[in-house]
């Protein structure tokens, strides 16, 4: 929760409209019998994003912006790589990357828990696209990543740093199944 709030605040400081919290309205003259208070829930407005990446297995739900947006920056969000295709492009490849680790901007911190066969969802233009992970591999961290995928399938590629290895990146290839 703290990570999401920090990220949203950082975006808000870049001239974006700040988010609001929601909770049950409480009368101002009410007397509480104890000091416990219901927690406030932070609502994320996903409508401002181009799309939303969701991986239930690791509890990830995060929006991403279009390549031309100033918010499409790995230091603020999950980032769509230049040259990516959107999910509705037949045989296209949506390429997303984000930091891993323990920073508040490490949106891909738990990708290492994914295995072949796990499901990933992308919501774009009011439609939800379902992907299944078909390949996971590591590459040397040198600024270039070779993507190994079936070009006859619509794909989602996620790239992040490899857990416990400062010299490698892990590539997750998923194919659209729905």
C-alpha positions as CSV (number, residue, x, y, z in Angstrom):
1,X,0.0,0.0,0.0
2,X,2.8,2.4,0.9
3,X,4.5,1.7,-2.4
4,X,1.4,2.6,-4.4
5,X,0.9,5.8,-2.4
6,X,4.5,6.9,-2.9
7,X,4.2,6.2,-6.6
8,X,0.9,8.0,-7.0
9,X,2.2,11.0,-5.0
10,X,5.3,11.2,-7.2
11,X,3.1,11.3,-10.3
12,X,0.8,13.9,-8.6
13,X,3.9,16.1,-8.0
14,X,4.4,16.1,-11.8
15,X,1.3,18.2,-12.2
16,X,-1.2,15.2,-12.2
17,X,-4.4,15.6,-10.2
18,X,-3.9,14.0,-6.7
19,X,-5.9,10.9,-5.8
20,X,-8.6,10.9,-3.2
21,X,-9.3,8.5,-0.3
22,X,-12.6,7.0,0.4
23,X,-14.1,5.9,3.6
24,X,-17.5,5.8,5.2
25,X,-18.7,9.4,6.0
26,X,-18.7,10.1,9.7
27,X,-20.7,12.7,11.4
28,X,-18.6,15.5,12.9
29,X,-20.5,15.6,16.1
30,X,-20.5,11.9,16.7
31,X,-18.9,10.5,19.9
32,X,-16.9,7.3,19.5
33,X,-16.9,4.8,22.3
34,X,-13.3,3.7,21.5
35,X,-10.4,5.1,19.6
36,X,-10.3,2.5,16.9
37,X,-11.1,3.9,13.5
38,X,-11.8,2.1,10.3
39,X,-8.8,2.2,7.9
40,X,-9.1,4.5,4.9
41,X,-8.9,2.8,1.5
42,X,-6.8,4.4,-1.2
43,X,-8.7,4.3,-4.5
44,X,-6.5,4.1,-7.7
45,X,-8.0,5.8,-10.7
46,X,-7.0,3.4,-13.5
47,X,-8.8,5.4,-16.1
48,X,-5.8,7.8,-16.5
49,X,-3.6,4.9,-17.7
50,X,-3.4,3.5,-21.2
51,X,-3.7,0.0,-19.9
52,X,-3.5,-2.0,-16.7
53,X,-1.3,-5.0,-16.0
54,X,-2.7,-7.5,-13.5
55,X,-0.9,-10.6,-12.1
56,X,-3.1,-12.1,-9.4
57,X,-0.5,-14.7,-8.3
58,X,1.7,-12.0,-7.0
59,X,-0.9,-9.4,-6.1
60,X,0.2,-7.0,-8.9
61,X,-2.2,-4.5,-10.4
62,X,-0.5,-1.6,-12.0
63,X,-1.3,0.8,-14.8
64,X,1.0,1.8,-17.6
65,X,1.1,4.8,-19.9
66,X,1.6,5.2,-23.7
67,X,5.2,5.5,-25.0
68,X,4.8,9.2,-25.7
69,X,3.7,10.1,-22.2
70,X,6.1,11.7,-19.8
71,X,4.8,9.3,-17.1
72,X,6.0,6.3,-19.2
73,X,9.2,6.3,-17.2
74,X,10.7,3.3,-15.3
75,X,11.3,5.6,-12.3
76,X,7.6,6.2,-11.9
77,X,5.7,3.3,-13.4
78,X,5.6,0.0,-15.2
79,X,7.0,1.2,-18.6
80,X,5.9,0.4,-22.1
81,X,8.9,-0.1,-24.3
82,X,9.2,2.0,-27.5
83,X,8.3,-0.3,-30.4
84,X,5.7,-2.3,-28.4
85,X,2.4,-3.3,-29.9
86,X,-0.9,-2.9,-28.0
87,X,-2.8,-6.0,-27.0
88,X,-5.3,-5.7,-29.8
89,X,-2.6,-6.1,-32.5
90,X,-2.6,-9.6,-33.9
91,X,0.7,-11.3,-33.5
92,X,2.0,-8.2,-31.8
93,X,4.2,-7.9,-28.7
94,X,3.5,-5.6,-25.7
95,X,6.8,-5.1,-23.9
96,X,6.7,-3.9,-20.4
97,X,9.5,-3.3,-17.9
98,X,9.8,-2.2,-14.4
99,X,12.3,-2.3,-11.5
100,X,12.6,-5.2,-9.1
101,X,14.1,-5.1,-5.7
102,X,12.8,-3.5,-2.5
103,X,12.3,0.1,-3.6
104,X,8.8,1.7,-3.7
105,X,9.1,1.8,-7.5
106,X,9.9,-1.9,-7.8
107,X,6.7,-3.0,-9.4
108,X,8.2,-6.2,-10.7
109,X,9.7,-7.2,-7.4
110,X,7.8,-10.5,-7.2
111,X,7.9,-11.6,-10.8
112,X,10.6,-14.1,-9.8
113,X,7.7,-16.1,-8.2
114,X,6.1,-16.7,-11.5
115,X,6.4,-20.0,-13.4
116,X,5.5,-21.2,-16.8
117,X,1.7,-21.6,-17.0
118,X,0.8,-18.7,-14.8
119,X,-1.8,-16.2,-16.0
120,X,-1.3,-12.5,-16.6
121,X,-4.1,-10.0,-17.6
122,X,-3.9,-6.8,-19.5
123,X,-6.9,-4.4,-19.7
124,X,-6.8,-2.1,-22.6
125,X,-9.5,0.0,-24.3
126,X,-12.2,-1.6,-22.1
127,X,-11.2,-5.2,-23.0
128,X,-9.3,-7.6,-20.8
129,X,-6.7,-9.8,-22.6
130,X,-5.6,-13.0,-21.0
131,X,-2.0,-14.3,-21.3
132,X,-0.2,-17.4,-20.1
133,X,3.5,-17.4,-19.4
134,X,5.3,-19.8,-21.8
135,X,9.0,-19.0,-21.3
136,X,11.2,-17.5,-18.6
137,X,14.9,-16.9,-19.3
138,X,17.8,-14.7,-18.2
139,X,20.0,-12.5,-20.3
140,X,23.1,-10.6,-19.5
141,X,22.4,-7.0,-18.3
142,X,24.1,-5.0,-21.0
143,X,21.4,-2.7,-22.3
144,X,20.2,-5.1,-25.0
145,X,17.6,-7.9,-24.6
146,X,17.0,-10.6,-27.2
147,X,13.4,-11.6,-27.2
148,X,12.7,-15.2,-27.9
149,X,9.0,-15.6,-28.8
150,X,6.7,-17.1,-31.3
151,X,5.9,-14.4,-33.9
152,X,2.7,-16.2,-34.9
153,X,1.3,-15.5,-31.4
154,X,0.2,-12.3,-29.8
155,X,2.6,-11.8,-26.9
156,X,3.3,-10.0,-23.7
157,X,6.9,-9.6,-22.6
158,X,7.9,-8.4,-19.2
159,X,11.5,-7.5,-18.4
160,X,13.1,-6.8,-15.0
161,X,16.4,-7.3,-13.1
162,X,17.1,-10.8,-11.9
163,X,16.6,-11.5,-8.2
164,X,20.0,-11.8,-6.4
165,X,22.0,-11.2,-9.6
166,X,23.1,-7.7,-10.4
167,X,24.5,-8.8,-13.8
168,X,21.4,-10.3,-15.3
169,X,17.8,-9.5,-16.4
170,X,14.9,-11.9,-16.5
171,X,12.6,-12.0,-19.4
172,X,9.0,-13.4,-19.1
173,X,7.2,-14.3,-22.3
174,X,3.5,-14.8,-22.2
175,X,1.2,-15.6,-25.1
176,X,-2.4,-14.5,-25.4
177,X,-5.0,-17.2,-24.8
178,X,-8.1,-15.2,-24.6
